[in-house]
């Protein structure tokens, strides 16, 4: 059973606009969350993380929001750029043990 | 550092054959993970090692899959016999637990695309 879910397989956004990628989880023990970005024929690369003691973490154009009561996190990219076109995976772990990944959302930023 | 190295990048084999995937983690990392990526299930953790010792292999689909880490710089994932449903991209990742600014961050290799016909 998927403990981390990304219900949108794909998303298209105009260049310069905001991209919002969503992720839901079921395990209330998860205390650390990450977003990875993956280009074709490459392995995923770490993008941004957030601990459960926070509700927001920002790094340049990327911001991750965590809503623990809803068991939901989101990644905001502002402004979106064509180079952001990739597959984005969210991942979660409990107490530093194994990570559970979602199925990914394919983002296309249209120039 | 060259990052996590995986070989081969592509493997095409016939059903029933043995397949061995190889991984060299980043030097100094003490955790190594094997994942399988499929469209339906995304990235699934198969097994992970800490200091060369298997910690959790509950994700290994069945006895046809086995993984070893004979030393800190090398790991293998073996499928014997292979089946068409094993076709997927297999990733190896490594991490150094608790590094500042990147605690729990895993570094992935480029993956091995396996096709079993």
Interface residues (C-beta under 8 A of the other chain):
Chain A: X2 X6 X32 X34 X36 X41 X42 X43 X44 X45 X46 X49 X89 X91 X93 X96 X97 X98 X99 X100 X101 X102 X103 X104
Chain B: X4 X33 X35 X39 X40 X41 X42 X43 X44 X45 X48 X56 X91 X93 X97 X102 X103 X104 X105 X106 X107 X108 X109 X110 X111
